[in-house]
């Protein structure tokens, strides 16, 4: 048996080191946490994405007493963008979260289902989605979802 070594590179910076466009996007993600409906977890997540035409679309997590019926902020934003502007690729996605203590110190990462949806967007438009994960102590910068999902399953996988 051989071992396959998979490695990723994630940047980390402070908010003021981001471009002005990226700072706006992160601020929109932070603001979107207020749109969360999370009466069960009390964990509010906001997402904001820039489309290729510079339109910003936001999303927030939406919970439901029947837990599988809820939706994460990332998918909420992606699906809204795809419904409204299906001809536009996603350039950048920012994610922020807060709990009862305020904004999270460390960035949170997308769940597996959200990673798969973002991967599908990269595959559909043949371009990477830059991801900004906000925490008050720093912002993680990921240049493609493939860094968070190194083994991918896309439509081509079924051929």
Secondary structure, DSSP 8 states (H G I E B T S, - for coil): ----------EEE-GGGS-HHHHHHHHHHHHHGGG-B-TTT--EEEEEEEETTS-EEEEE-B--SSGGG-B-HHHHHHHHHHHH-TT--EEEEEEEEEETTEE-SS-----HHHHHHHHHHHHHHTS--EEEEEETTEEEEES-GGGT-SS---GGGG-
